[in-house]
Amino acid sequence: MSTLPRGSLRELFGPATRAIVLAGLGASFLASFDLLIVVSALPSAARDVGDIDNYALAAGAYSVASVVGMPLAGAVNDRIGPLRRALMREGVTPAASQPRLMRGEMV
């Protein structure tokens, strides 16, 4: 029987849960870092393409999509499993970019 109080940091980072807790913290950090990098780079990219007027809309849309998409992707992953979700992603990504590819917009 453990003498650690339930919900303590020692219990959270104990040998039984350390790997999963660190993986979750790492995934959360990477998602937040991704958002920070993209939103920081958007003004420069907007100036390069000449559409600085819509910068705030693009930054807000990306932020909202990330915040809403992460829990939804987690729910889908829990429901159908990681392998089927990965296969679905690999099918959706090329299908979503196909119209732009056909118009010659992607090189």
C-alpha positions in Angstrom: 0.0 0.0 0.0 1.3 3.4 -1.0 1.9 6.1 1.6 1.8 8.9 -0.9 -1.2 11.2 -0.8 -3.6 10.7 -3.7 -2.9 13.2 -6.5 0.5 14.3 -5.3 3.3 15.2 -7.7 5.3 12.2 -6.5 2.4 9.9 -7.4 1.9 11.7 -10.8 5.5 11.3 -11.8 6.0 7.9 -10.2 7.3 4.9 -12.1 3.8 3.7 -13.1 2.7 6.9 -14.7 5.9 8.9 -15.6 6.0 7.9 -19.3 2.4 8.7 -20.1 2.5 12.0 -18.2 5.7 13.1 -19.9 4.3 12.1 -23.3 1.2 14.2 -22.6 3.2 17.2 -21.5 5.4 16.9 -24.5 2.5 16.7 -26.9 0.9 19.7 -25.3 4.2 21.7 -25.5 4.6 20.9 -29.2 1.0 21.9 -30.0 1.5 25.2 -28.1 4.9 25.8 -29.7 3.4 25.1 -33.2 0.7 27.7 -32.6 3.3 30.2 -31.3 5.6 29.7 -34.3 2.8 30.0 -36.9 1.2 33.0 -35.4 4.6 34.7 -35.1 5.5 34.0 -38.7 2.1 35.1 -40.2 2.8 38.9 -40.4 6.0 38.3 -42.4 4.2 35.7 -44.7 1.3 38.1 -45.1 3.6 40.9 -46.2 5.3 38.6 -48.7 2.1 37.7 -50.4 0.7 41.2 -50.2 -2.4 40.5 -48.0 -1.6 42.1 -44.6 -5.2 43.2 -44.3 -6.4 39.7 -43.5 -3.5 38.9 -41.1 -5.7 39.1 -38.0 -8.3 36.9 -39.5 -5.8 34.3 -40.5 -4.1 34.3 -37.1 -7.4 34.0 -35.3 -8.7 31.3 -37.6 -5.6 29.2 -37.1 -5.7 29.6 -33.4 -9.4 28.7 -33.1 -8.9 25.7 -35.4 -6.0 24.5 -33.3 -7.9 24.9 -30.0 -11.0 23.2 -31.4 -9.3 20.6 -33.5 -7.0 19.1 -30.8 -9.8 17.9 -28.5 -11.9 16.7 -31.5 -8.9 14.8 -32.9 -8.4 13.2 -29.4 -12.0 12.2 -29.3 -11.8 10.6 -32.7 -8.6 8.9 -31.7 -10.3 7.5 -28.6 -13.3 6.3 -30.6 -11.7 4.7 -33.6 -8.1 4.0 -32.5 -4.8 5.5 -33.5 -4.1 3.3 -36.5 -7.4 3.9 -38.3 -7.2 7.7 -37.5 -3.7 7.8 -39.0 -4.9 6.0 -42.1 -7.8 8.4 -42.3 -5.4 11.3 -42.1 -3.2 9.9 -44.8 -6.3 9.7 -47.1 -7.8 13.0 -46.3 -4.6 15.1 -46.7 -3.9 14.2 -50.4 -7.6 14.4 -51.2 -7.9 17.9 -49.7 -4.9 19.2 -51.6 -5.9 17.6 -54.9 -8.0 20.5 -56.3 -5.1 22.9 -55.7 -2.7 20.5 -57.3 -4.9 20.2 -60.4 -5.0 24.0 -60.7 -1.2 24.1 -60.6 -1.1 26.1 -57.3 1.1 23.6 -55.4 4.6 23.0 -56.6 
